[in-house]
Amino acid sequence: MSFAARITRSPNPFDVDRGQDALGGFASLAPELRSLIAGTAGCSPFLADLLRREGAWIEAAFDDPEAAVADLLADIPEVALSDLPLALRQAKRRIALLTGLADLGGVWPLETVTQILTDFADAAVQAAVSQLVAAEVARGKLPDGGDPADAGGMVVLAMGKMGAGELNYSSDIDLICLFDETRFDPDDYHEVRAAFIRVTRKMTAILSDLREGGYVFRTDLRLRPDASVTPVCLSMETAERYYESVGRTWERAAFIKARVCAGDQAAGGRFLETLRPFVWRKHLDFAAIQDAHDMRLKIRDHKGLHGPLVLEGHNMKLGRGGIREIEFFTQTRQLIAGGRDPSLRARQTREGLLALAAAGWIPQQTAEQLYDHYRHHREVEHRLQMINDAQTQTLPQDAAGFDRLAAFMGLDTAALRTDLRDRLEDVHALTEGFFSPDAPSADPETLEWGQDIVARWHSYPALRSSRATEIFARITPKIMDRLQEAAKPAEALAQFDGFLAGLPAGVQLFSLFEANPHLTQLIVDICATAPALAQYLSRNSGVLDAVLGGAFFAEWPGKAALIDELNGVMASSDDYETQLLAARRWAKEWHFRIGVHFLRDLTDAAQAGAQYADLAEAVVVGLWPAVVADFARKHGPMPGRGGAVIAMGSLGAARLTATSDLDLIMVYDAQGVETSDGRRPLPTRTYFARLTQALITALSAQMAEGRLYEVDMRLRPSGRQGPVATSLASFEDYQKNEAWTWEHLALTRARAIAGDDSLCAEIEAFRRALLQAKSGGANILADVADMRARIATEKGQGAGWDTKIGPGRLQDIELFAQTVALKAADGAADTLLQLQAGVADGWLTAGDAETLGAAFDLFWQLQTALRFLAGEEGELSDLSEGARRLILRETGAKDVETLLAALLATQEQAAAIIQRYLEAA
């Protein structure tokens, strides 16, 4: 179908008669196309001139405009350098005319028009740069760089609208010019830099100097680092140092749209990748909102754009409700969350808005409304620029000007004015609340409450910067209001004070609170109830990012899903250390999630214990391949079937508390291989010992993101005296011939969780066979009775609120359950299932199993709550009113006194049952 046949509308021309002289040789064209051309010429002196100059070309292009554009772009690289300035200007005239008519005639949508303009800009820059660099090579000023297309290591980054493929009809182009200094001898650095500076200046002249035939693109190089004092072309190393040390938020926003448009694509890609941590922060960056708001205000102050909306002279880009507000809204949201969600790293405004909506950061309707307004604003901008090829976004100042613009847009003037006003006001309403939310009013009585504590806050590290102080002052009234609503306001304030004192910095976190008021309530809940969690937050405030994700309050995904997710996190990290840091961030967020769910009564103690265990196992399983791979790079692959990581103790039983360490052992099968095969080979025994230590380090080393878990390997064969890794043959021999009863009891809770599948299966088969073989041991009950007596001697009888130590308490019940499992030769690792195995075996009555199970549940509920609320050494007597209420909620007790009485009665009953069975020996 021809171009003319695809015209779906024609403008209401401002003055068709005035355009008649531009029709020239177009008499054979369809009437609607002649009307379009006449109306265009009547409304735009610039397009009328282009029609006279390029009439023959445009008439030929009507048959297939897409092919005409493709041919024009394909011809550019073939033009000689001496002919390039004039050739590019002619090509620009033709592109401008064809896109203008296609835009006005409704043949090409805005997105096609802006992309074609951008494609031409890319081709023009590439042609200029490649030929100018080749000329410097020919003069001996640069080494021969090989393929001219990569411009000898020079890279041109398209920024702004060119980077996004959204160039205006009469736009300048924002470029950053760099060169890859690693391609050159350091002794040649200054000469090379001078050559690339010459190339950049000549390229700018070719594109932007006003010559016969006009200009190609006005070229702006001021987005480069520290443009007032730096040369027009910089080494990549210089640019990287700048962004790492002093890069600002507006520069981060600029790099959202950055892409390589000319020169060395590979080097440019590497440079943009090095800037990824600068642009996309690892934590949610709500401080960017204030930076963007400040930038908007500075622009308005500089341009004098404050005040009520008046259409005459209104700036469609920078003014109220304009293009920049939509772009700032989109880019700021991208900066906030794009570090965590790569799907948000879209260059184009439309894709950015849609991605934000898909990720739940803005409503879908808001995204659609804003892009509809953005599209309309850009069309108005194009019409304004088409009139006289002026880089303007300013609406007319008088009625005649509005009449002309309305005609150019195919509307009557009144409809245009109404539509413009409605759209500008709607954009302002949709975006302004995001940038400048209403600040809470300070209630004097609220601020006076707790004044002694509040008075010292200014001395805390989190409030040492003026910016942090400003943000915190805005959110303090809301925080104080929420604290007053706590069960014991003074206790909650004291614990919030401890949280605040522990923060190393405040700007990002306070910005997070300001942008998400519901987080304030969560912090107050935590401070009023769980001081240990508040202290954890002080050290790991980045975990609050996870609360804003859509899945934070979803159902528990399960161990397999956690492992898959962590594998994805690890796979996206570049090196071993980065993987360890990423695993720490990931695990902390999930650890925090478990705690919040427990705090909010979304899970109970048993569920929380299982979830903490799922998380720990996922961490070990996820880290194991990374540890093995890093070790193998130095010492070669694991000999034989490699090693298997065995979970023991509470992890083996799949039930942990918030503060549990991990009991692990390592068993390996080298299958007769004596030495590893690598750059630095090791004897097999040494190999696995060091590999085990590498795993322990990966889990427990203190890094910038903290540590994951403490690791305890005392349950390995021979305990502290034994090697940290044991061969399969030695492990089996030891368990069959040397292990004590307590070691067989520990084996009832052993589970192979990582390593070669066949090795793990063989270890599990051996474990079950061993339990069967040892189940009839004559000394089992006597040995257990002796163990209980020694524990009582070493650790005491337990008293009061102690949940773990003492006859009939948690450790005693777990020990007895392991005894039951060993006697029954049952493979169950969970305490309650082990008790049921005794019932099935006929040794334990159902009533006694039920009583012991209920006692275990009560002590587990209390221990889980205490560890969560106050840490490893927490005492109920030290807890706040909010914490006591959580414990009563979890245990179902009426009050603390009733709970203590139930605790002592339960202990006594459980101890008597255990004693009775052990004495039966």
ZAMAR-468748 format. One record per residue (C-alpha): residue in one letter; x, y, z. Coordinates in steps of 0.02 Angstrom, whole numbers, padded with zeros to 5 digits, always signed. Example, Ala and Ser with C-alpha at 12.3 -4.5 7.8 and 13.67 -1.06 7.14 Angstrom:
<atoms>
A+00615-00225+00390S+00684-00053+00357
</atoms>
This chain:
<atoms>
M+00000+00000+00000S+00069+00170-00049F+00111+00309+00073A-00033+00413+00007A-00158+00272+00033R-00102+00254+00213I-00146+00434+00258T-00282+00413+00388R-00313+00596+00423S-00260+00765+00359P-00234+00921+00464N-00351+01067+00468P-00229+01182+00377F-00200+01354+00446D-00195+01429+00274V-00202+01308+00128D-00183+01445+00002R-00019+01500+00076G+00045+01324+00048Q-00005+01310-00134D+00162+01373-00199A+00249+01228-00111L+00153+01098-00208G+00270+01111-00355G+00266+00951-00454F+00145+00861-00338A-00004+00880-00455S-00014+00693-00485L-00032+00651-00302A-00194+00599-00219P-00302+00745-00159E-00282+00702+00024L-00093+00701+00007R-00095+00867-00087S-00204+00937+00053L-00081+00873+00182I+00068+00951+00092A-00021+01116+00065G-00079+01125+00246T+00095+01080+00308A+00174+01215+00203G+00044+01340+00261C+00077+01303+00445S+00265+01281+00439P+00383+01395+00340F+00523+01272+00378L+00433+01122+00303A+00377+01228+00156D+00560+01265+00120L+00604+01081+00133L+00464+01038+00012R+00536+01158-00117R+00713+01093-00096E+00679+00906-00082G+00516+00890-00179A+00583+00767-00306W+00658+00652-00175I+00504+00655-00063E+00387+00618-00208A+00491+00465-00252A+00496+00414-00069F+00305+00411-00058D+00299+00239-00139D+00392+00157+00007P+00448+00277+00144E+00522+00141+00255A+00634+00082+00114A+00682+00261+00075V+00740+00286+00254A+00835+00122+00253D+00924+00167+00090L+00968+00339+00155L+01045+00268+00315A+01137+00134+00218D+01219+00265+00105I+01292+00368+00248P+01442+00255+00289E+01496+00262+00107V+01515+00451+00101A+01694+00518+00099L+01746+00626+00246S+01765+00781+00137D+01586+00761+00074L+01512+00711+00241P+01456+00882+00307L+01348+00922+00155A+01288+00743+00134L+01228+00734+00313R+01137+00899+00298Q+01045+00840+00143A+01003+00676+00230K+00938+00772+00380R+00825+00878+00270R+00753+00723+00190I+00729+00630+00354A+00649+00784+00432L+00530+00808+00288L+00478+00626+00273T+00454+00602+00460G+00361+00767+00472L+00236+00719+00337A+00219+00541+00404D+00188+00612+00578L+00062+00742+00521G-00026+00619+00408G-00045+00490+00546V+00055+00360+00449W+00191+00339+00581P+00155+00347+00767L+00262+00455+00880E+00371+00307+00929T+00418+00272+00748V+00455+00454+00712T+00569+00474+00863Q+00658+00309+00828I+00693+00356+00646L+00762+00524+00701T+00871+00431+00827D+00930+00303+00699F+00986+00445+00587A+01077+00528+00732D+01167+00364+00769A+01219+00345+00588A+01280+00525+00577V+01384+00512+00735Q+01457+00343+00686A+01505+00406+00513A+01589+00561+00581V+01683+00473+00720S+01743+00324+00620Q+01808+00430+00476L+01889+00560+00588V+01978+00425+00688A+02036+00344+00526A+02106+00513+00474E+02204+00526+00638V+02272+00350+00609A+02324+00398+00432R+02416+00550+00503G+02509+00438+00626K+02426+00518+00776L+02341+00356+00831P+02391+00173+00816D+02298+00073+00685G+02143+00015+00778G+02092-00120+00654D+01907-00115+00609P+01862+00068+00575A+01688+00036+00644D+01755+00029+00822A+01840+00198+00802G+02006+00145+00875G+01937+00125+01050M+01836+00285+01054V+01660+00269+01124V+01516+00389+01104L+01374+00371+01229A+01203+00436+01179M+01117+00514+01329G+00945+00585+01360K+00816+00567+01223M+00942+00504+01098G+00993+00366+01217A+00811+00316+01238G+00771+00321+01053E+00655+00469+01083L+00735+00613+00988N+00631+00769+00960Y+00593+00834+00787S+00714+00979+00814S+00819+00910+00954D+00998+00932+01002I+01093+00772+01046D+01177+00743+01213L+01337+00644+01197I+01478+00587+01310C+01640+00546+01220L+01766+00426+01298F+01913+00320+01245D+01977+00154+01307E+02150+00196+01375T+02193+00012+01400R+02214-00009+01211F+02366+00104+01210D+02541+00110+01280P+02540+00217+01439D+02683+00320+01367D+02569+00372+01223Y+02424+00424+01336H+02436+00612+01314E+02457+00604+01125V+02312+00481+01111R+02201+00590+01219A+02242+00743+01114A+02195+00648+00956F+02027+00595+01025I+01992+00772+01084R+02024+00833+00905V+01907+00699+00838T+01771+00753+00959R+01786+00936+00915K+01785+00901+00728M+01637+00784+00747T+01542+00921+00839A+01582+01045+00702I+01525+00926+00564L+01360+00898+00652S+01316+01065+00727D+01401+01205+00629L+01277+01308+00528R+01332+01290+00347E+01252+01287+00177G+01103+01173+00199G+01084+01211+00385Y+01148+01096+00521V+01133+00911+00561F+01112+00910+00751R+01155+01036+00882T+01276+00936+00990D+01289+00954+01179L+01437+00877+01270R+01401+00952+01442L+01338+00791+01521R+01516+00726+01534P+01598+00719+01707D+01636+00893+01777A+01609+00973+01607S+01670+01146+01659V+01849+01087+01684T+01870+00925+01586P+01913+00901+01401V+01777+00852+01279C+01841+00672+01272L+01896+00578+01428S+01978+00413+01464M+01861+00282+01536E+01967+00268+01692T+01949+00455+01726A+01761+00446+01703E+01746+00292+01815R+01843+00378+01955Y+01731+00529+01944Y+01569+00433+01954E+01633+00322+02096S+01687+00471+02201V+01574+00621+02165G+01437+00562+02047R+01269+00641+02088T+01090+00583+02079W+01053+00680+01920E+01199+00592+01837R+01133+00424+01894A+00966+00469+01817A+01052+00522+01655F+01135+00351+01640I+00967+00262+01643K+00952+00309+01459A+01136+00294+01413R+01188+00178+01273V+01333+00162+01152C+01283+00247+00989A+01450+00249+00900G+01627+00183+00911D+01689+00032+01007Q+01531-00058+01060A+01621-00187+01167A+01723-00059+01264G+01569+00049+01286G+01471-00098+01351R+01606-00137+01478F+01608+00044+01536L+01420+00048+01563E+01432-00115+01658T+01563-00041+01776L+01441+00101+01811R+01299-00017+01854P+01330-00009+02043F+01337+00182+02031V+01172+00196+01938W+01079+00051+02017R+01103+00044+02206K+01089-00124+02294H+00960-00056+02417L+00799+00039+02384D+00852+00219+02361F+00711+00331+02419A+00834+00472+02450A+00828+00495+02261I+00653+00568+02280Q+00717+00719+02374D+00861+00741+02252A+00740+00739+02105H+00623+00859+02194D+00768+00978+02227M+00819+00968+02043R+00642+01010+01988L+00636+01161+02102K+00807+01222+02042I+00752+01208+01860R+00592+01302+01897D+00686+01437+01992H+00814+01455+01853K+00683+01462+01716G+00557+01564+01816L+00424+01431+01797H+00337+01443+01966G+00159+01503+01987P-00013+01451+01925L-00039+01370+01756V-00056+01496+01614L-00057+01421+01440E+00018+01572+01352G+00205+01546+01351H+00193+01386+01454N+00344+01271+01437M+00281+01098+01387K+00445+01019+01442L+00495+01104+01605G+00334+01187+01663R+00196+01125+01776G+00127+00958+01717G+00256+00948+01578I+00366+00816+01497R+00505+00830+01626E+00386+00792+01770I+00336+00627+01687E+00518+00585+01652F+00574+00629+01828F+00431+00528+01902T+00480+00377+01798Q+00668+00389+01818T+00661+00421+02005R+00553+00269+02032Q+00674+00170+01924L+00822+00231+02029I+00732+00184+02190A+00703+00002+02146G+00806-00036+01990G+00953-00098+02091R+00848-00242+02156D+00740-00270+02003P+00832-00270+01834S+00664-00269+01742L+00647-00085+01789R+00807-00033+01697A+00717+00025+01540R+00785+00170+01437Q+00621+00225+01359T+00488+00316+01457R+00347+00202+01399E+00441+00043+01443G+00493+00118+01609L+00314+00159+01659L+00250-00011+01604A+00388-00101+01699L+00350-00001+01856A+00168-00048+01841A+00207-00231+01810A+00317-00234+01966G+00182-00152+02071W+00272+00013+02102I+00135+00116+02021P-00045+00074+01973Q-00070+00014+01795Q-00195+00154+01765T-00067+00284+01820A+00062+00214+01699E-00062+00218+01555Q-00124+00394+01597L+00052+00465+01612Y+00111+00389+01449D-00044+00450+01359H-00006+00625+01422Y+00179+00604+01381R+00138+00551+01204H+00022+00700+01181H+00148+00822+01255R+00282+00757+01136E+00165+00780+00986V+00132+00960+01039E+00319+00984+01060H+00349+00918+00884R+00220+01034+00807L+00299+01183+00896Q+00469+01133+00831M+00410+01098+00654I+00344+01274+00629N+00516+01354+00613D+00639+01214+00653A+00662+01291+00825Q+00715+01196+00978T+00570+01255+01081Q+00441+01183+01198T+00353+01348+01233L+00170+01370+01189P+00122+01526+01089Q+00106+01693+01176D-00045+01756+01080A-00211+01701+01004A-00142+01694+00827G-00006+01577+00882F-00132+01460+00965D-00238+01464+00808R-00089+01411+00704L-00042+01272+00826A-00221+01209+00835A-00233+01203+00646F-00067+01110+00639M-00138+00981+00759G-00303+00962+00667L-00405+01038+00810D-00504+01195+00842T-00421+01317+00960A-00544+01301+01104A-00529+01110+01105L-00339+01122+01102R-00334+01241+01250T-00454+01135+01353D-00359+00976+01315L-00191+01055+01356R-00251+01124+01522D-00333+00960+01575R-00181+00857+01531L-00056+00973+01615E-00158+00979+01775D-00180+00790+01774V+00008+00759+01755H+00041+00879+01897A-00086+00793+02009L-00016+00620+01970T+00166+00665+02001E+00173+00806+02127G+00118+00703+02277F+00260+00582+02242F+00392+00717+02245S+00326+00824+02386P+00209+00728+02500D+00121+00825+02634A+00234+00842+02785P+00157+00790+02951S+00114+00931+03066A+00205+00931+03231D+00096+00917+03385P+00186+01013+03525E+00121+00892+03657T+00185+00744+03557L+00357+00819+03536E+00370+00865+03720W+00335+00684+03769G+00501+00592+03790Q+00597+00754+03767D+00747+00695+03868I+00776+00551+03748V+00737+00653+03593A+00861+00787+03646R+01010+00669+03622W+00963+00607+03450H+01059+00746+03362S+01221+00668+03425Y+01190+00497+03343P+01289+00445+03188A+01129+00428+03085L+01092+00613+03110R+01264+00687+03083S+01224+00756+02910S+01111+00906+02883R+01013+00812+02751A+00976+00667+02869T+00923+00791+03003E+00804+00879+02883I+00719+00718+02829F+00709+00650+03006A+00631+00812+03068R+00490+00787+02944I+00453+00609+03002T+00480+00631+03190P+00301+00687+03229K+00229+00532+03146I+00352+00419+03237M+00310+00497+03404D+00124+00479+03371R+00146+00294+03334L+00256+00266+03487Q+00123+00344+03597E+00001+00212+03535A+00112+00069+03600A+00058-00030+03754K+00201+00047+03853P+00252+00207+03760A+00404+00241+03869E+00472+00065+03838A+00440+00080+03651L+00528+00249+03645A+00678+00182+03740Q+00694+00037+03618F+00672+00152+03468D+00810+00258+03542G+00921+00103+03545F+00876+00065+03365L+00917+00244+03312A+01080+00246+03408G+01139+00089+03318L+01112+00156+03142P+01275+00198+03054A+01188+00317+02932G+01015+00388+02909V+00979+00474+02743Q+00923+00320+02646L+00825+00243+02790F+00736+00404+02838S+00693+00433+02655L+00622+00257+02651F+00511+00297+02802E+00455+00462+02727A+00406+00383+02563N+00322+00231+02646P+00232+00283+02806H+00172+00105+02842L+00353+00058+02879T+00349+00178+03026Q+00215+00072+03108L+00317-00085+03078I+00469-00007+03160V+00366+00047+03309D+00292-00128+03323I+00466-00202+03320C+00535-00079+03448A+00386-00103+03562T+00396-00293+03554A+00561-00365+03493P+00718-00269+03545A+00830-00404+03471L+00748-00379+03301A+00763-00190+03321Q+00948-00210+03356Y+00962-00325+03205L+00880-00188+03100S+01005-00058+03160R+01144-00162+03085N+01047-00221+02931S+00923-00083+02887G+00934-00134+02704V+00817-00281+02741L+00673-00157+02750D+00683-00149+02561A+00605-00321+02556V+00450-00261+02648L+00405-00155+02497G+00411-00304+02380G+00244-00376+02333A+00285-00550+02400F+00342-00502+02576F+00178-00552+02658A+00143-00698+02541E+00139-00880+02595W+00305-00965+02636P+00377-01025+02469G+00461-01181+02536K+00640-01242+02536A+00650-01289+02352A+00592-01117+02296L+00716-01034+02414I+00858-01136+02342D+00806-01090+02164E+00797-00907+02209L+00967-00905+02293N+01042-00997+02144G+00978-00856+02034V+01053-00726+02151M+01220-00815+02150A+01219-00836+01961S+01198-00649+01935S+01354-00609+02038D+01519-00587+01950D+01645-00664+02069Y+01658-00769+02227E+01665-00624+02350T+01517-00541+02267Q+01422-00704+02279L+01455-00714+02466L+01397-00535+02490A+01242-00564+02385A+01200-00721+02484R+01214-00623+02646R+01097-00487+02586W+00972-00615+02522A+00974-00720+02680K+00954-00569+02793E+00798-00515+02702W+00720-00687+02720H+00775-00698+02902F+00691-00531+02934R+00535-00588+02843I+00518-00740+02956G+00533-00627+03108V+00403-00503+03047H+00280-00641+03006F+00304-00712+03181L+00287-00539+03257R+00125-00506+03161D+00051-00677+03209L+00056-00737+03030T+00154-00891+03086D+00173-00983+03251A+00331-01045+03337A+00331-01214+03250Q+00312-01134+03079A+00445-01004+03116G+00564-01142+03173A+00536-01239+03011Q+00560-01081+02907Y+00723-01033+02993A+00783-01210+02955D+00726-01202+02773L+00822-01040+02754A+00980-01107+02833E+00976-01264+02725A+00946-01160+02569V+01098-01053+02613V+01210-01205+02635V+01145-01289+02477G+01160-01127+02379L+01336-01085+02439W+01408-01260+02422P+01431-01257+02230A+01508-01083+02238V+01630-01137+02375V+01675-01294+02277A+01700-01197+02114D+01811-01065+02195F+01915-01198+02281A+01927-01300+02121R+01998-01152+02026K+02151-01162+02137H+02167-01346+02180G+02067-01439+02049P+01898-01529+02054M+01847-01632+02205P+01926-01806+02194G+01806-01950+02169R+01626-01918+02214G+01677-01768+02318G+01607-01716+02485A+01435-01719+02564V+01377-01591+02692I+01280-01673+02834A+01160-01570+02939M+01158-01621+03122G+01071-01561+03279S+00929-01436+03260L+00964-01409+03075G+00956-01597+03049A+00790-01596+03140A+00735-01450+03028R+00691-01336+03173L+00795-01180+03217T+00771-01020+03314A+00816-00844+03260T+00989-00859+03340S+01033-01042+03305D+01204-01092+03243L+01225-01237+03120D+01289-01410+03168L+01374-01482+03014I+01495-01622+02971M+01584-01665+02808V+01599-01840+02736Y+01691-01870+02573D+01724-02014+02454A+01882-01993+02350Q+01862-02166+02272G+02046-02204+02290V+02111-02040+02216E+02258-01983+02321T+02289-01807+02254S+02185-01673+02171D+02221-01620+01993G+02240-01431+01987R+02360-01285+01977R+02406-01315+02159P+02365-01499+02192L+02333-01558+02369P+02331-01729+02452T+02151-01789+02462R+02137-01778+02651T+02209-01602+02652Y+02099-01554+02505F+01937-01595+02594A+01995-01524+02760R+02030-01357+02678L+01872-01366+02574T+01773-01391+02734Q+01860-01241+02811A+01817-01140+02655L+01634-01183+02680I+01641-01133+02863T+01723-00968+02813A+01592-00937+02679L+01455-00957+02809S+01532-00874+02961A+01659-00744+02900Q+01619-00565+02949M+01604-00466+02786A+01534-00297+02738E+01360-00376+02741G+01392-00465+02906R+01398-00655+02929L+01273-00790+02889Y+01287-00919+03028E+01406-00981+03160V+01456-01160+03120D+01484-01298+03249M+01571-01458+03193R+01591-01542+03362L+01471-01682+03312R+01598-01751+03187P+01684-01917+03227S+01800-01896+03378G+01732-01721+03408R+01860-01582+03421Q+02003-01707+03408G+01944-01778+03242P+01979-01708+03068V+01853-01580+03005A+01819-01691+02854T+01803-01880+02864S+01814-02007+02725L+01662-02116+02699A+01757-02273+02746S+01824-02195+02906F+01653-02125+02950E+01570-02295+02930D+01706-02386+03025Y+01703-02260+03168Q+01514-02265+03186K+01510-02456+03184N+01658-02489+03299E+01708-02336+03401A+01564-02214+03420W+01483-02190+03589T+01297-02200+03619W+01280-02010+03617E+01355-02009+03442H+01228-02135+03383L+01093-02027+03461A+01160-01877+03365L+01152-01980+03207T+00963-01998+03227R+00950-01815+03173A+01079-01821+03033R+01028-01772+02855A+01138-01758+02700I+01090-01590+02624A+01223-01552+02492G+01342-01650+02383D+01342-01790+02256D+01170-01872+02252S+01236-02049+02254L+01352-02011+02399C+01212-01929+02498A+01099-02078+02465E+01234-02200+02521I+01264-02103+02682E+01077-02104+02720A+01066-02290+02685F+01214-02321+02802R+01134-02212+02937R+00974-02311+02936A+01066-02477+02934L+01174-02421+03080L+01023-02368+03183Q+00949-02539+03150A+01109-02625+03202K+01130-02522+03361S+00947-02518+03411G+00960-02672+03521G+01111-02612+03619A+01099-02666+03801N+01177-02507+03869I+01075-02375+03777L+00961-02326+03922A+01101-02335+04050D+01212-02226+03941V+01073-02099+03919A+01040-02096+04106D+01225-02066+04134M+01223-01925+04005R+01077-01841+04094A+01170-01849+04258R+01327-01772+04184I+01226-01632+04100A+01144-01594+04267T+01314-01588+04351E+01392-01475+04218K+01245-01361+04177G+01133-01372+04329Q+00953-01422+04351G+00879-01269+04265A+00757-01154+04349G+00623-01024+04317W+00607-00971+04137D+00752-01075+04070T+00676-01168+03924K+00823-01277+03875I+00921-01347+04023G+00850-01456+04161P+00754-01618+04183G+00594-01618+04081R+00643-01465+03980L+00685-01446+03796Q+00857-01526+03788D+00801-01669+03899I+00648-01706+03793E+00752-01699+03632L+00880-01819+03707F+00743-01939+03757A+00662-01928+03584Q+00829-01973+03504T+00840-02120+03624V+00667-02176+03568A+00717-02161+03383L+00877-02260+03411K+00785-02400+03504A+00651-02403+03370A+00781-02396+03230D+00676-02259+03152G+00749-02134+03029A+00640-01985+03081A+00741-01830+03129D+00600-01722+03199T+00575-01734+03388L+00387-01759+03382L+00401-01891+03245Q+00535-01981+03346L+00415-01991+03494Q+00281-02062+03381A+00406-02192+03319G+00419-02253+03499V+00231-02275+03505A+00233-02373+03341D+00375-02480+03410G+00271-02520+03565W+00400-02456+03691L+00319-02286+03725T+00136-02267+03767A+00030-02149+03664G-00017-02050+03820D+00164-02024+03872A+00212-01975+03693E+00071-01849+03690T+00121-01775+03858L+00303-01761+03807G+00253-01687+03638A+00145-01555+03723A+00289-01514+03842F+00408-01499+03694D+00286-01382+03605L+00269-01270+03757F+00456-01256+03787W+00488-01232+03600Q+00358-01093+03590L+00438-01003+03736Q+00616-01027+03674T+00573-00971+03498A+00489-00815+03564L+00630-00773+03686R+00766-00795+03555F+00668-00690+03432L+00624-00555+03556A+00783-00536+03655G+00921-00640+03577E+01022-00785+03646E+01034-00722+03825G+00860-00648+03840E+00763-00663+04001L+00575-00644+04011S+00592-00531+04163D+00688-00405+04056L+00560-00397+03917S+00442-00255+03876E+00255-00264+03895G+00238-00291+03706A+00357-00438+03712R+00265-00518+03857R+00103-00503+03761L+00180-00594+03612I+00237-00736+03726L+00065-00750+03804R-00012-00749+03631E+00104-00887+03573T+00083-00999+03726G-00101-00965+03753A-00073-00919+03936K-00185-00793+04026D-00042-00701+04113V+00141-00721+04157E+00107-00802+04324T-00007-00932+04244L+00125-00967+04112L+00263-00994+04241A+00153-01112+04340A+00113-01211+04180L+00298-01216+04137L+00349-01289+04304A+00206-01414+04306T+00246-01470+04128Q+00430-01489+04168E+00394-01595+04320Q+00275-01707+04224A+00394-01730+04076A+00544-01764+04190A+00447-01898+04282I+00400-01987+04121I+00579-01984+04056Q+00648-02043+04223R+00524-02187+04229Y+00574-02253+04057L+00760-02238+04090E+00748-02325+04258A+00660-02469+04172A+00831-02520+04110
</atoms>
